[in-house]
Amino acid sequence: MLFTVEVRLIGRDLMVTMSRMRTWLDHSGVEPDAFRCSRGSPTTTIRLDFKDEGSAVSFAKTFGGRILGSLEHVYPAESVEAEQRFGSSAD
């Protein structure tokens, strides 16, 4: 079973956010099964598939995403933790 995390970006720099995501994945030793990015106006949607639920939950919590198909796994961004570890979103 795959756990798909969706992160919606509104008004954030896509390249900076993707760089932070890559840093998080490398730091956590996690490799997603798939990565998809769709750009619209004004929202960019990023979806990653994880084999491990724990990794999906942790990624969703860090980046303010949600696990698709699960009403109980919607997370606000843990901006303090993410900013301390991966930089400020104002960069």
N, C-alpha and C positions, 0 to 999 in steps of 0.2 A: 504494500500500500504506500502511496506517495502522499505527502502532506504539502499542499500548495500554499505558499505565503504570497499575499498580494500587498504591495505597498504603493500608495498613491502619492504622487509628488505634485504639489501645487505651489508655484512660485519658488521652488528650490532649484539650484543649479544641478542639472542632471549629471554632469561629469564629476562634480565634487561628491555628490551622493553615491554614485556608482563606485568611486574610488574608496569611499568609506566602507561601503558594503564589501568590497574585495578585501580590504584590510581586516574587517571583522571575520570574514570567512577564513582567511589565511591564519589569523591569530587563533581562531577557534578550531582550526584543523578540520573544517567542514567543506565538502565539495558538493554543491547542489547537483541534482540529476539533470535539471534543465533551467534555463534562464530565458525569459521573454520580456521584451520591453515594447510598449505601444505608446506612441505619442499622439496626444490630442491637444486641443486648446481649451482650457489652460492646463489640463492635467496630463501627466505622464504616469502610466501604470507599469509597475515592474512586478513580475511573478517569477518565483523560484520554487522548484520542486525539491523536497527533501525526503529521503528514505526514513529518517529518524524524527519522530515527533518532538523529542526534546530539543533538537537543533532548530526545528521549525518554530517552536514556541519561543525560544531564546532570540532568534532572528526577528520574529514579529514584534516581540517586546522592545528590542533595541531600536528598531526602525519605524515603529508606529504602524505596523501592518496588521493583517488579520489572516487567519487560516481559513481558506475557503471551505465551505460546507460545514462549518462549526460556528454556532451562534455564541458559544462560550469562549472562543479564542479570538477576541477583538481587543487589541492593545493600543493604548496611547503610547506615543514615543517616550522612552525613558531618556529624555533629552539631557538630563544632568549626566547620567552614565555615558551616553553616547558622545556628548561633547567632551567629557574628560578623557575618554579613551580614543576617540576618532576625530576630534576637532569640532569647532563650533559650526552650526549651520549657517551662520552669517558670513562665513569665509567666501 
